[in-house]
């Protein structure tokens, strides 16, 4: 659709029709057409079916089954580790029982050699491999298992320490045997750690069976140790009379708990084992010793008791291994069964989800295609068409061009199709509003230009009048006041030119031939209030093309005004220019307070991309004007922090050398208007720019005149500034005034 100034009424009427009348489909919906389903129906179909299937089946079944499988898998692994734990416990029991009998002989050893012989008896029981490493991997997965494992590991390390220091450190028998007791108890606690969960009591009974038998076996081993120790000592001590019956009672209790939890086959096998001749012999000797120990009778024969009890202990160890193996098989079977059940349920869930996804894909393809087309159009409008239209309308200088709006790409009758139509309507409305704003902005710019032109005429007349008054004035004080008025008028003219920049109009001050860069910088300094503080340190020998001189002077004057306004009055502003590549780099450095990093970044962003004119522009007009003038002439202006202030650096491509410009070299003699009655040279207005402020006319219409030498004027002003600096440096309280007149800015009288 074309939108232009002549189409504005039609656009407004069309926009009113689009929004006053409700958008309704022009065809009847068909319930059999998937494309015409309501959005609610499509979303419900796409989301509800797979969501319900996933929540009901996956959420309830999978999580529960996977959790059970993990628990049973860990349980089976922990029960399997019990084989290594029972082997290590059995070896520690043998070592402890033998050590308990050898301690008295070790204490009675006459020399070190005899002690080494006693320790050599214990070596066969100590060389068993440490099998704790088999249980360590499970400590990474289960916190409770890790805690018990750490306790058992530390207790075993203490036993290992006791082994190595038994002959060098004086330790009591109770301390040595007590460390063995703690290590074995910790291993039995680790053996009882596996837990299948509250819903599997049969597996809990399996753990209880081998744990109770392991504890009964441990109590039997401790009875053997006490009897063997008494046999080697030759008598019972006072504690044995009370400790042996207690250990025997605890052993019978643990054995009874095992018989309750054990299977019939296991009870039968234990009964058969108890009838073994070695088992019967050891049991008889034990019963005899317990009865004699209470009555204070003689002790058992040490070697005979150790041989008989060791044979019984081996039978108990084999039976313990069989019970543990049966529990491990039961745990593995339960874990495998649970895993198969979990995989089966997960397979069913995946099948259901695949069917649901297939149905969702068939329904969602239509929805996805419409959304994709709408998204593409929306992105194209938001990122390409609308920004380009707004940019065309923002940069228009003449009539408003026509703007075409693309039709909707989604033609379905569901909510997405209606949304596409509404989006296109919004696009048309936005373009219409932009057209109205462009027309209004054009009218405002015209008003700005008209007011600025009128004000420029008055300011130029005021400057001409001031020039006449300055030439005729001889009083230094009055001449100084006239100079101040001259500067105020020059600043007013710069404000008028800033209004023209706001309106997008070029400056009226133009020159026909290149002007020296030093003269341009001097002209910019002359247009600010505190021009005395500007120091031109080093300026390259370059010339600027004539059509860019006026606006370059305006740009530099804004930067110099900012530098002097935001620095202390007793500081100077340095201006330097150097050749760099095909152009020049001009640096303006002040010694002010500087800017924060955020403010500096914002200012450089404005300088890099000139913003549109708005209310905020008036508050920072200088920055806005500099950014637009720099963009107009291809000049890059950047602000960066310096030593105690800011540095404004600008790189321009409008600077050319004198030879490149093809213009004749400027004269070497400064242009003046003669001398006054006191013999002082008289200033020629605008001589430093070798042109007037009116627009350039064709060459044949220009009156013949001799242009002043910009370099000579620059040298004269440089000498004047040097004299002022030397005078400021002298330690005098009075400044001598020539009797016949005074010098002012730029050689003014």
MOLINZI-V819759 format. One record per pair of residues at least 12 apart in sequence whose C-alpha atoms are under 7 Angstrom apart, sorted by the first residue. I is the first residue (numbers start at 1). GAP is how many residues later the second one is. Records with the same first field share a line. If there is no record, write none. Layout:
I->GAP / GAP
This chain:
1->402 / 403 / 404
2->400 / 401 / 402
3->399 / 400 / 401
4->396 / 397 / 398
5->395
11->421
15->414
25->388
35->331 / 377
36->376 / 377 / 378
37->377
38->376 / 377
39->375 / 376
46->314 / 317 / 318
49->307
50->303 / 306 / 307
53->299 / 300
54->299
57->292
58->291
62->284
65->277
66->276
69->266 / 269 / 270
71->125
72->124 / 263
73->262
75->119 / 120 / 121
76->252 / 255 / 256 / 259
78->116
79->115 / 249
80->248
81->53 / 54
82->109
84->47
85->102 / 106
88->43
89->95 / 98
91->34 / 37
93->128
94->31
95->30 / 31
96->81 / 84
97->127 / 128
99->23
100->77 / 125 / 129
101->127 / 128 / 131
102->16
104->129
106->12
145->48
148->42
149->41
151->35
152->31 / 34 / 35
155->27 / 28
156->27
158->21
159->20 / 21
162->14
191->20
192->15 / 19
203->128
205->56
206->121
207->120
208->53
209->49 / 52 / 53
210->110 / 113 / 114
212->42 / 43 / 45 / 46
213->41 / 42 / 45 / 107
214->106
215->39
216->35 / 38 / 39
217->99
219->28 / 32
220->31
223->21 / 24
224->85
228->74 / 78
230->69
231->68 / 69 / 70 / 71
232->70
234->65
235->63 / 64
236->57
241->52 / 53
278->30 / 33 / 34
279->33
281->27
282->26 / 27 / 30
370->40 / 46
371->45
373->36 / 37
374->35 / 36 / 46
389->14
390->44
393->42 / 45
394->44
405->23
407->17
408->12 / 13 / 16
445->58
448->51 / 52 / 55
449->51 / 54
452->44 / 47 / 48
455->41
456->37 / 40
459->30 / 34
463->23 / 26
466->16 / 20
467->218
470->12
471->211 / 278
474->267
476->265 / 266
487->40 / 41 / 42
490->37
491->36 / 37
494->60
498->127
501->124
502->111
507->43 / 44
508->185 / 186 / 187
509->41 / 184 / 185 / 186
510->36 / 37 / 39 / 40 / 183 / 185 / 186
511->35 / 36 / 180 / 185
512->34 / 35 / 184
513->32 / 33 / 150
514->29 / 30 / 31 / 32 / 147
515->28 / 29 / 30 / 31 / 174
516->26 / 27 / 28 / 194 / 195
517->25 / 26 / 27
518->21 / 193 / 196
519->169 / 170 / 191 / 192 / 195
520->33 / 169
522->192
523->30 / 165
524->29 / 30 / 32 / 33
525->32 / 35
527->30
528->29 / 33
530->34
533->39 / 40
534->38 / 39 / 40
535->37 / 38 / 39 / 40
536->38 / 39 / 40
537->37 / 38 / 39
538->38 / 39
539->37 / 38 / 39
540->37 / 38 / 39
542->113 / 114 / 115 / 116
543->112 / 113 / 114 / 115
544->110 / 111 / 112
545->109 / 110 / 111
551->78
555->71 / 74
558->64
563->27
566->26
567->23 / 24 / 25 / 26
568->24
571->20
572->18
573->15 / 16 / 17
574->14 / 15 / 16
575->12 / 13 / 14
576->12
582->71
583->69 / 70 / 71 / 72 / 73
584->67 / 68 / 71
585->64 / 65 / 66 / 67
586->63 / 64 / 65
587->60 / 61 / 62 / 63
588->59 / 60 / 61
589->57 / 58 / 59
590->55 / 56 / 57
591->53 / 54 / 55
592->52 / 53 / 54
593->51 / 52
594->47 / 50 / 51 / 52
600->39
604->34 / 35
606->21
607->20 / 30
608->19
610->14 / 17 / 18
634->18 / 19
635->15 / 16 / 17 / 18
636->14 / 15 / 16
637->12 / 13 / 14
638->12
666->43
667->42
668->41 / 44
669->40 / 43
670->38 / 39 / 42 / 43
671->37 / 38
672->12
678->62
682->66 / 67
683->64 / 65
687->21
688->20 / 22 / 25
689->21
690->17 / 18
717->29
